């Protein structure tokens, strides 16, 4: 069994997790949802089908979308196929960057559990501070 590997990406143009979730739901209605990048990640086999794309909003990892796989595009680029859903995670500081970066599973933030339902309604920065203080 392989330990999943993930990638991170800035959710450009998305001011909130809710906005990102709405955009992905709309784009995913008509078929497979994918993002396009210039190069196939060298470690794509460790990611496809088991890793996630972790989204950065306002300098924090706040959500993830499972990665289904990778495919070539007509222009020589690579498509990253993702599930058109957003899973909120415990916010974790992350500097913005261009493109994508690898994220080891051991370093990935945990999903927000349903037991902590009200937490998902709080601003990500506040959830991050409460997590740092071990209050949630």
Secondary structure as UniProt FT lines:
FT   STRAND          5..10
FT   TURN            12..13
FT   HELIX           17..28
FT   TURN            29..30
FT   STRAND          33..37
FT   TURN            42..43
FT   HELIX           44..47
FT   TURN            48..50
FT   STRAND          52..57
FT   TURN            58..59
FT   STRAND          60..72
FT   TURN            74..75
FT   STRAND          78..82
FT   STRAND          87..93
FT   STRAND          101..104
FT   HELIX           105..107
FT   HELIX           114..121
FT   HELIX           124..132
FT   TURN            133..134
//
